[in-house]
Amino acid sequence: MTDEGFRDFVRMRYMDLLRTAYLLTGTWPNAEDLVQIALMKAMRNWSRIDDPMAYLRRALANQRATIWSRMRRQPLPVGKLPDHPDSRDLAESVAQRDELLRALAGLPPRMRAVLVLRYWEDLSEADTAGILGCSIGSVKSQASRGLAQLRSVLAGSRTPVGGSFDVG
């Protein structure tokens, strides 16, 4: 691919990458940094990359794991929701999403990466295993344990959350 191909790819897929990075990091500034680091790596190797999204997902997950090992876990910032009677459904939806994101942020980095790639990115177990450099069995067990932990945390919350893993 050419430099113009790289620019076109970034224009088309930047927001997808940013959302994935946000789910991996828990904050928008960290997500933006993570995407920029991954894109810099991709830009250097662009002519040799066959599947850009797979390459960048792997770069995001690997870079996040590297950052995670260097820093202490930071709590996910959560603001108070405005109380507007006409926007109760929206406020409840936002509260549920925030509760899910807090629960997701509490998972170990590898487990979190498995859940993000499997259920947010909708990748197969084999694709997820390939990106993370682990076995399919590891992906299955991490996904199972991660979903169980999310269910446990969310069951104890005051805000009921539906059965889907939709945070968009």
BATIVO-282122 format. One line per field, with one value per residue: residue number from 1; residue in three letters; x, z, y negated of N, C-alpha, C in turn. Coordinates in nm, 4 decimals, decimal comma, always signed. Last residue first. Example, Ala and Ser with C-alpha at 12.3 -4.5 7.8 and 13.67 -1.06 7.14 Angstrom:
2
resi	2  1;
resn	SER  ALA;
n.px	+1,2850  +1,3190;
n.pz	+0,7080  +0,7800;
n.py	+0,2250  +0,5690;
ca.px	+1,3670  +1,2300;
ca.pz	+0,7140  +0,7800;
ca.py	+0,1060  +0,4500;
c.px	+1,2900  +1,3200;
c.pz	+0,7870  +0,7800;
c.py	-0,0030  +0,3300;
! end
This chain:
168
resi	168  167  166  165  164  163  162  161  160  159  158  157  156  155  154  153  152  151  150  149  148  147  146  145  144  143  142  141  140  139  138  137  136  135  134  133  132  131  130  129  128  127  126  125  124  123  122  121  120  119  118  117  116  115  114  113  112  111  110  109  108  107  106  105  104  103  102  101  100  99  98  97  96  95  94  93  92  91  90  89  88  87  86  85  84  83  82  81  80  79  78  77  76  75  74  73  72  71  70  69  68  67  66  65  64  63  62  61  60  59  58  57  56  55  54  53  52  51  50  49  48  47  46  45  44  43  42  41  40  39  38  37  36  35  34  33  32  31  30  29  28  27  26  25  24  23  22  21  20  19  18  17  16  15  14  13  12  11  10  9  8  7  6  5  4  3  2  1;
resn	GLY  VAL  ASP  PHE  SER  GLY  GLY  VAL  PRO  THR  ARG  SER  GLY  ALA  LEU  VAL  SER  ARG  LEU  GLN  ALA  LEU  GLY  ARG  SER  ALA  GLN  SER  LYS  VAL  SER  GLY  ILE  SER  CYS  GLY  LEU  ILE  GLY  ALA  THR  ASP  ALA  GLU  SER  LEU  ASP  GLU  TRP  TYR  ARG  LEU  VAL  LEU  VAL  ALA  ARG  MET  ARG  PRO  PRO  LEU  GLY  ALA  LEU  ALA  ARG  LEU  LEU  GLU  ASP  ARG  GLN  ALA  VAL  SER  GLU  ALA  LEU  ASP  ARG  SER  ASP  PRO  HIS  ASP  PRO  LEU  LYS  GLY  VAL  PRO  LEU  PRO  GLN  ARG  ARG  MET  ARG  SER  TRP  ILE  THR  ALA  ARG  GLN  ASN  ALA  LEU  ALA  ARG  ARG  LEU  TYR  ALA  MET  PRO  ASP  ASP  ILE  ARG  SER  TRP  ASN  ARG  MET  ALA  LYS  MET  LEU  ALA  ILE  GLN  VAL  LEU  ASP  GLU  ALA  ASN  PRO  TRP  THR  GLY  THR  LEU  LEU  TYR  ALA  THR  ARG  LEU  LEU  ASP  MET  TYR  ARG  MET  ARG  VAL  PHE  ASP  ARG  PHE  GLY  GLU  ASP  THR  MET;
n.px	-2,1354  -2,1405  -2,2869  -2,3249  -2,6492  -2,8304  -2,8475  -2,8200  -2,9437  -2,7623  -2,6384  -2,4399  -2,4083  -2,4062  -2,1600  -1,9851  -2,0757  -2,0380  -1,7584  -1,6821  -1,7837  -1,6299  -1,3765  -1,4050  -1,4513  -1,2200  -1,0233  -1,1016  -1,0751  -0,8037  -0,6922  -0,7738  -0,6246  -0,3211  -0,1753  -0,1482  -0,3477  -0,4140  -0,4821  -0,7023  -0,8775  -0,9067  -1,0245  -1,2643  -1,3377  -1,4512  -1,5932  -1,5101  -1,6514  -1,5898  -1,3100  -1,1730  -1,2672  -1,1940  -0,9117  -0,8520  -0,9271  -0,7370  -0,5067  -0,5507  -0,8189  -1,0912  -1,1871  -1,2934  -1,5389  -1,6635  -1,6706  -1,8337  -2,0749  -2,1302  -2,1609  -2,3900  -2,5746  -2,5707  -2,6731  -2,9302  -3,0253  -3,0202  -3,2113  -3,4352  -3,4532  -3,4903  -3,6738  -3,5525  -3,2141  -2,9446  -2,6283  -2,4013  -2,0668  -1,7971  -1,5206  -1,2186  -1,0973  -0,7862  -0,5002  -0,2428  +0,0876  +0,2799  +0,3913  +0,1919  +0,0464  +0,2157  +0,1965  -0,0754  -0,0915  +0,0604  -0,1030  -0,3419  -0,2445  -0,1329  -0,3644  -0,4997  -0,3205  -0,3375  -0,6106  -0,6204  -0,4420  -0,3063  -0,0426  +0,2242  +0,4353  +0,3919  +0,3990  +0,5773  +0,5403  +0,2688  +0,2538  +0,3715  +0,1861  -0,0439  +0,0263  +0,0448  -0,2208  -0,3626  -0,2621  -0,3538  -0,6312  -0,6505  -0,5792  -0,7995  -1,0226  -0,9808  -0,9671  -0,8172  -0,9844  -1,1777  -1,0134  -0,9368  -1,1853  -1,2217  -0,9999  -1,0608  -1,2897  -1,1779  -1,0064  -1,0804  -1,0610  -0,8153  -0,6453  -0,6768  -0,5726  -0,3052  -0,2307  -0,2588  -0,0571  +0,1586  +0,0327  +0,0840;
n.pz	+2,3068  +2,4526  +2,4868  +2,5520  +2,6938  +2,9032  +3,0899  +3,4298  +3,6944  +3,9401  +4,1678  +4,1418  +4,1425  +3,8771  +3,8004  +3,9105  +3,7777  +3,5086  +3,5082  +3,5713  +3,3465  +3,1474  +3,2288  +3,2026  +2,9222  +2,8213  +2,9162  +2,7844  +2,5114  +2,5007  +2,5599  +2,3341  +2,1400  +2,2766  +2,1701  +2,0491  +2,0025  +1,7392  +1,7632  +1,9344  +1,7646  +1,5625  +1,7106  +1,7946  +1,5873  +1,6874  +1,7695  +1,9108  +2,1433  +2,1829  +2,1338  +2,2143  +2,4795  +2,5964  +2,5685  +2,7198  +2,9749  +3,0086  +3,0115  +3,2382  +3,4666  +3,5252  +3,5705  +3,3355  +3,3429  +3,5400  +3,4076  +3,1904  +3,3278  +3,4297  +3,1914  +3,0897  +3,2891  +3,2582  +2,9998  +3,0479  +3,2282  +3,0659  +2,8753  +3,0395  +3,1349  +3,0326  +3,1665  +3,4164  +3,4688  +3,6357  +3,5012  +3,6689  +3,7625  +3,6121  +3,6587  +3,5520  +3,6714  +3,8484  +3,7250  +3,8127  +3,7432  +3,4533  +3,3060  +3,2258  +3,0630  +2,8420  +2,7468  +2,6917  +2,4924  +2,2932  +2,2367  +2,1475  +1,9280  +1,7656  +1,7064  +1,5636  +1,3493  +1,2180  +1,1565  +0,9847  +0,7653  +0,6395  +0,5396  +0,5357  +0,4028  +0,3875  +0,6627  +0,8670  +0,9598  +1,0199  +1,2469  +1,4392  +1,4338  +1,5209  +1,7882  +1,8849  +1,8430  +2,0123  +2,2619  +2,2694  +2,2728  +2,5180  +2,6962  +2,6535  +2,7234  +2,9194  +2,8990  +2,7369  +2,5790  +2,4992  +2,3524  +2,1421  +2,0135  +1,9418  +1,7702  +1,5582  +1,4652  +1,3937  +1,1772  +0,9283  +0,7281  +0,7762  +0,7561  +0,4824  +0,3656  +0,4519  +0,3217  +0,0562  +0,0424  +0,0653  -0,0475  +0,0000;
n.py	-0,0811  +0,1385  +0,4417  +0,7086  +0,7920  +0,8114  +0,4958  +0,4100  +0,2143  +0,0626  +0,1469  +0,4469  +0,7172  +0,7744  +0,6716  +0,8614  +1,0939  +1,0301  +1,0001  +1,2636  +1,3963  +1,2783  +1,3777  +1,6552  +1,6666  +1,5460  +1,7209  +1,9578  +1,8809  +1,8098  +2,0588  +2,2020  +2,0783  +1,9316  +1,6152  +1,3596  +1,1836  +1,2482  +1,5204  +1,5084  +1,3714  +1,5613  +1,7720  +1,6598  +1,3709  +1,0443  +0,8175  +0,6031  +0,6784  +0,9490  +1,0007  +0,7651  +0,7348  +0,9811  +0,9715  +0,7428  +0,8352  +1,0318  +0,8721  +0,6937  +0,7835  +0,5496  +0,2973  +0,2100  +0,3399  +0,1876  -0,0585  +0,0127  +0,0692  -0,1848  -0,3282  -0,2015  -0,2742  -0,5516  -0,5743  -0,4739  -0,6642  -0,8909  -0,8168  -0,7998  -1,0676  -1,3211  -1,4702  -1,5231  -1,5144  -1,5316  -1,4381  -1,2202  -1,2785  -1,0893  -0,8942  -0,7517  -0,4512  -0,4480  -0,2802  -0,0609  -0,1761  -0,0898  +0,1157  +0,2820  +0,1109  +0,0860  +0,3492  +0,3675  +0,1732  +0,2940  +0,5181  +0,3951  +0,2421  +0,4442  +0,5903  +0,3938  +0,3607  +0,6106  +0,6134  +0,3903  +0,4614  +0,7231  +0,6915  +0,4746  +0,3606  +0,0898  +0,0094  -0,0248  -0,2827  -0,2775  -0,1159  -0,2792  -0,4883  -0,3564  -0,3037  -0,5667  -0,6529  -0,4819  -0,5692  -0,8344  -0,7869  -0,6518  -0,8497  -1,0268  -0,8552  -0,5577  -0,2812  -0,1032  +0,0563  -0,1212  -0,2922  -0,1260  -0,1066  -0,3762  -0,4104  -0,2399  -0,3721  -0,6195  -0,5419  -0,4449  -0,6462  -0,7718  -0,5502  -0,4888  -0,7205  -0,7017  -0,4633  -0,5402  -0,7275  -0,5568  -0,2315  +0,1187;
ca.px	-2,1234  -2,1020  -2,2866  -2,1980  -2,5534  -2,7423  -2,8982  -2,7616  -2,9526  -2,8151  -2,7777  -2,4629  -2,4026  -2,5185  -2,2813  -1,9756  -2,0719  -2,1727  -1,8456  -1,6477  -1,8321  -1,7751  -1,4034  -1,3780  -1,5467  -1,3521  -1,0202  -1,1040  -1,2030  -0,9061  -0,6680  -0,8203  -0,7704  -0,4003  -0,2025  -0,0365  -0,2868  -0,3755  -0,3729  -0,5815  -0,8381  -0,8495  -0,8958  -1,1671  -1,3487  -1,3542  -1,6636  -1,4619  -1,6669  -1,7290  -1,4141  -1,1556  -1,2816  -1,3351  -0,9895  -0,8224  -0,9967  -0,8781  -0,5219  -0,5358  -0,6775  -1,0391  -1,1375  -1,1654  -1,4396  -1,6404  -1,5972  -1,6958  -2,0071  -2,1134  -2,0527  -2,2651  -2,5447  -2,5312  -2,5369  -2,8435  -3,0149  -2,9378  -3,0735  -3,3898  -3,4300  -3,3859  -3,7078  -3,6659  -3,3171  -3,0764  -2,7285  -2,4955  -2,2074  -1,8633  -1,6651  -1,2901  -1,1669  -0,9313  -0,5628  -0,3789  -0,0113  +0,2113  +0,4784  +0,2947  -0,0140  +0,1889  +0,3262  -0,0159  -0,1651  +0,1077  +0,0338  -0,3433  -0,3156  -0,0475  -0,2551  -0,5600  -0,3406  -0,2082  -0,5544  -0,6966  -0,4146  -0,4364  -0,1484  +0,1081  +0,4439  +0,4026  +0,2748  +0,5730  +0,6765  +0,3161  +0,1967  +0,4320  +0,3264  -0,0378  +0,0013  +0,1612  -0,1095  -0,3846  -0,2438  -0,2104  -0,5711  -0,6890  -0,4932  -0,6609  -1,0027  -0,9877  -1,0619  -0,7504  -0,8637  -1,2186  -1,0831  -0,8348  -1,1196  -1,3179  -1,0110  -0,9420  -1,2978  -1,2753  -0,9540  -1,0870  -1,1782  -0,9390  -0,6587  -0,7114  -0,7131  -0,3881  -0,2259  -0,3404  -0,1956  +0,1354  +0,1074  +0,0000;
ca.pz	+2,2051  +2,5231  +2,4011  +2,5840  +2,5842  +2,8775  +3,0024  +3,2968  +3,6183  +3,8078  +4,1797  +4,1273  +4,2718  +3,9559  +3,7591  +3,9496  +3,9236  +3,5588  +3,4760  +3,6626  +3,4805  +3,1475  +3,2229  +3,3344  +3,0178  +2,7921  +2,9571  +2,9305  +2,5645  +2,4699  +2,6504  +2,4669  +2,1372  +2,2215  +2,2686  +2,0551  +2,1356  +1,7730  +1,6765  +1,9772  +1,8924  +1,5325  +1,6430  +1,8954  +1,6245  +1,6233  +1,7113  +1,7731  +2,0858  +2,1886  +2,1019  +2,0787  +2,3817  +2,5882  +2,5097  +2,5763  +2,9155  +3,0079  +2,9092  +3,1008  +3,4277  +3,4837  +3,6856  +3,3772  +3,2433  +3,5626  +3,5344  +3,1660  +3,2513  +3,5211  +3,2834  +3,0146  +3,2638  +3,3859  +3,0270  +2,9504  +3,2701  +3,1867  +2,8344  +2,9655  +3,2265  +2,9737  +3,0302  +3,4093  +3,3878  +3,6637  +3,5296  +3,5600  +3,7995  +3,6573  +3,6368  +3,5984  +3,5588  +3,8433  +3,7618  +3,7633  +3,8349  +3,5426  +3,3529  +3,3121  +3,1871  +2,9268  +2,7831  +2,7897  +2,6176  +2,3523  +2,2868  +2,2627  +2,0397  +1,8167  +1,7806  +1,6859  +1,4449  +1,2637  +1,2440  +1,1104  +0,8549  +0,7015  +0,4562  +0,6142  +0,4313  +0,2606  +0,5855  +0,8026  +0,9250  +0,9113  +1,1199  +1,4067  +1,4015  +1,3836  +1,6956  +1,8910  +1,7756  +1,8675  +2,2194  +2,2718  +2,1625  +2,3934  +2,6842  +2,6263  +2,5873  +2,9094  +2,9938  +2,8326  +2,6362  +2,5776  +2,4714  +2,2369  +2,0666  +2,0309  +1,8922  +1,6389  +1,5082  +1,5040  +1,2998  +1,0430  +0,7341  +0,7688  +0,8844  +0,5856  +0,3438  +0,4906  +0,4676  +0,1079  +0,0266  +0,1711  -0,0593  +0,0000;
ca.py	-0,1877  +0,0174  +0,3220  +0,6451  +0,7721  +0,9231  +0,6008  +0,4019  +0,3375  +0,0366  +0,1025  +0,3032  +0,6498  +0,8251  +0,6009  +0,7204  +1,0864  +1,0611  +0,8862  +1,1529  +1,4320  +1,2576  +1,2337  +1,5968  +1,7227  +1,4894  +1,5804  +1,9522  +1,9311  +1,7099  +1,9464  +2,2428  +2,0600  +2,0412  +1,7196  +1,4535  +1,1794  +1,1107  +1,4778  +1,5799  +1,3116  +1,4301  +1,7921  +1,7022  +1,5117  +1,1331  +0,9316  +0,6110  +0,5442  +0,9042  +1,0990  +0,8179  +0,6262  +0,9410  +1,0806  +0,7445  +0,7205  +1,0678  +0,9766  +0,6451  +0,7849  +0,6797  +0,3727  +0,1519  +0,3811  +0,3306  -0,0470  -0,0299  +0,1737  -0,0717  -0,3631  -0,1944  -0,1332  -0,4933  -0,6212  -0,4094  -0,5240  -0,8879  -0,8421  -0,6817  -0,9559  -1,2375  -1,4321  -1,4322  -1,5799  -1,4759  -1,5400  -1,2404  -1,2648  -1,2109  -0,8899  -0,8699  -0,5105  -0,4338  -0,4062  -0,0790  -0,1220  -0,1832  +0,0075  +0,3385  +0,1598  -0,0313  +0,2918  +0,4587  +0,1548  +0,1688  +0,5350  +0,4859  +0,1788  +0,3367  +0,6538  +0,4493  +0,2512  +0,5595  +0,7169  +0,3898  +0,3487  +0,6986  +0,7485  +0,5172  +0,5043  +0,1630  +0,0111  +0,1068  -0,2393  -0,3627  -0,0695  -0,1504  -0,5156  -0,4071  -0,1926  -0,4782  -0,7205  -0,4762  -0,4311  -0,8058  -0,8623  -0,5845  -0,7322  -1,0697  -0,9041  -0,7033  -0,3389  -0,1921  +0,1156  -0,0051  -0,3420  -0,1717  +0,0130  -0,3095  -0,4897  -0,2151  -0,2316  -0,6143  -0,6024  -0,3540  -0,5588  -0,8518  -0,6212  -0,3915  -0,6833  -0,8165  -0,4728  -0,4304  -0,7741  -0,6553  -0,3570  +0,0000;
c.px	-2,2321  -2,0938  -2,2538  -2,1829  -2,4287  -2,6405  -2,7912  -2,8124  -2,8989  -2,8224  -2,8423  -2,6114  -2,4297  -2,5243  -2,4039  -2,1058  -2,0703  -2,1788  -1,9860  -1,7349  -1,8019  -1,8347  -1,5523  -1,4109  -1,5290  -1,4544  -1,1566  -1,1025  -1,2089  -1,0401  -0,7720  -0,8033  -0,8289  -0,5494  -0,2877  -0,0545  -0,1698  -0,3007  -0,3228  -0,4613  -0,7089  -0,7998  -0,8287  -1,0290  -1,2467  -1,3789  -1,5702  -1,5260  -1,6274  -1,7502  -1,5522  -1,2678  -1,2723  -1,3571  -1,1350  -0,9020  -0,9757  -0,9603  -0,6689  -0,5581  -0,6637  -0,8894  -1,0795  -1,1043  -1,3006  -1,5335  -1,5655  -1,6118  -1,8608  -2,0388  -2,0243  -2,1467  -2,4124  -2,4960  -2,4860  -2,6972  -2,9209  -2,9197  -2,9804  -3,2445  -3,3780  -3,3522  -3,6026  -3,6975  -3,4335  -3,1815  -2,8641  -2,5929  -2,2941  -2,0062  -1,7248  -1,4383  -1,2446  -0,9891  -0,7135  -0,4350  -0,1489  +0,1208  +0,4113  +0,3866  +0,0932  +0,1375  +0,3082  +0,1189  -0,1075  +0,0372  +0,0854  -0,2036  -0,3103  -0,1128  -0,1643  -0,4519  -0,4089  -0,2284  -0,4213  -0,6437  -0,4922  -0,4198  -0,2873  -0,0013  +0,3210  +0,4053  +0,2828  +0,4593  +0,6760  +0,4557  +0,2516  +0,3829  +0,3986  +0,1054  +0,0103  +0,1453  +0,0164  -0,2683  -0,2605  -0,1825  -0,4204  -0,6265  -0,5235  -0,5648  -0,8603  -0,9607  -1,0703  -0,8435  -0,8037  -1,0989  -1,1260  -0,8993  -1,0162  -1,2555  -1,1080  -0,9502  -1,1803  -1,2945  -1,0518  -1,0412  -1,1901  -1,0625  -0,7865  -0,7356  -0,7608  -0,5371  -0,3156  -0,3450  -0,2922  -0,0076  +0,0838  +0,0880;
c.pz	+2,2192  +2,4283  +2,4840  +2,4990  +2,6331  +2,7702  +2,9740  +3,2158  +3,4763  +3,7295  +4,0447  +4,1415  +4,2641  +4,0925  +3,8350  +3,9188  +3,9718  +3,7102  +3,5295  +3,6359  +3,5805  +3,2837  +3,2257  +3,3368  +3,1563  +2,8929  +2,9335  +2,9812  +2,7166  +2,5286  +2,6280  +2,5695  +2,2720  +2,2219  +2,2027  +2,1606  +2,1510  +1,9058  +1,7115  +1,8938  +1,9428  +1,6582  +1,6112  +1,8331  +1,7338  +1,6689  +1,6326  +1,6977  +1,9389  +2,1373  +2,0892  +2,0404  +2,2400  +2,4851  +2,4932  +2,5066  +2,7643  +2,9414  +2,8961  +2,9929  +3,2785  +3,4547  +3,6508  +3,4946  +3,2835  +3,4672  +3,5639  +3,2930  +3,2260  +3,4514  +3,3810  +3,1064  +3,1904  +3,3687  +3,1575  +2,9748  +3,1772  +3,2352  +2,9550  +2,9233  +3,1555  +3,0637  +2,9662  +3,2678  +3,3713  +3,5897  +3,5489  +3,5961  +3,6782  +3,6991  +3,6940  +3,5619  +3,6082  +3,7206  +3,7554  +3,8147  +3,7756  +3,6400  +3,4563  +3,3696  +3,2814  +3,0627  +2,8768  +2,8376  +2,7265  +2,4845  +2,3545  +2,3221  +2,1637  +1,9359  +1,8422  +1,7717  +1,5726  +1,3724  +1,3019  +1,2069  +0,9869  +0,8054  +0,5088  +0,5197  +0,5046  +0,2814  +0,4587  +0,7017  +0,8441  +0,8647  +1,0021  +1,2718  +1,3638  +1,3411  +1,5504  +1,7909  +1,7740  +1,7935  +2,0680  +2,2186  +2,1541  +2,2732  +2,5559  +2,6103  +2,5620  +2,7654  +2,9920  +2,9369  +2,7470  +2,6422  +2,5604  +2,3647  +2,1719  +2,0933  +1,9910  +1,7728  +1,5988  +1,5540  +1,4171  +1,1756  +0,8670  +0,7887  +0,8854  +0,7192  +0,4504  +0,4755  +0,5155  +0,2599  +0,0783  +0,1648  +0,0613  +0,0000;
c.py	-0,2841  -0,1005  +0,1997  +0,5201  +0,7009  +0,8993  +0,7052  +0,5199  +0,3151  +0,1667  +0,0842  +0,2718  +0,5007  +0,7572  +0,6492  +0,6474  +0,9419  +1,0460  +0,9096  +1,0305  +1,3202  +1,2914  +1,2034  +1,4473  +1,6611  +1,5383  +1,5144  +1,8077  +1,9174  +1,7532  +1,8364  +2,1320  +2,0981  +2,0061  +1,8283  +1,5604  +1,2764  +1,1059  +1,3395  +1,5371  +1,3763  +1,3607  +1,6586  +1,7178  +1,5434  +1,2766  +1,0220  +0,7277  +0,5470  +0,7625  +1,0359  +0,9148  +0,6814  +0,8309  +1,0390  +0,8544  +0,7178  +0,9572  +1,0165  +0,7511  +0,7507  +0,6709  +0,5088  +0,2289  +0,3311  +0,3829  +0,0991  -0,0233  +0,1371  +0,0420  -0,2492  -0,2255  -0,1175  -0,3454  -0,5600  -0,4471  -0,4475  -0,7440  -0,8328  -0,6976  -0,8315  -1,1184  -1,3427  -1,3853  -1,4846  -1,5582  -1,4744  -1,3519  -1,2938  -1,1828  -1,0172  -0,8614  -0,6315  -0,5040  -0,3890  -0,2095  -0,1453  -0,1084  -0,0829  +0,2316  +0,2118  +0,0135  +0,1731  +0,4060  +0,2439  +0,1424  +0,4092  +0,5017  +0,2666  +0,2674  +0,5475  +0,5146  +0,2993  +0,4538  +0,6695  +0,4949  +0,3523  +0,5873  +0,7147  +0,5656  +0,5580  +0,3144  +0,0960  +0,1191  -0,1101  -0,3182  -0,1494  -0,1004  -0,3851  -0,4399  -0,2388  -0,3639  -0,6331  -0,5412  -0,4174  -0,6652  -0,8365  -0,6548  -0,6555  -0,9511  -0,9523  -0,7451  -0,4908  -0,2520  +0,0299  +0,0636  -0,2255  -0,2246  -0,0259  -0,1839  -0,4256  -0,2883  -0,1972  -0,4713  -0,5889  -0,4136  -0,4847  -0,7644  -0,7048  -0,4608  -0,5857  -0,7843  -0,5867  -0,4320  -0,6674  -0,7073  -0,4459  -0,1244;
! end
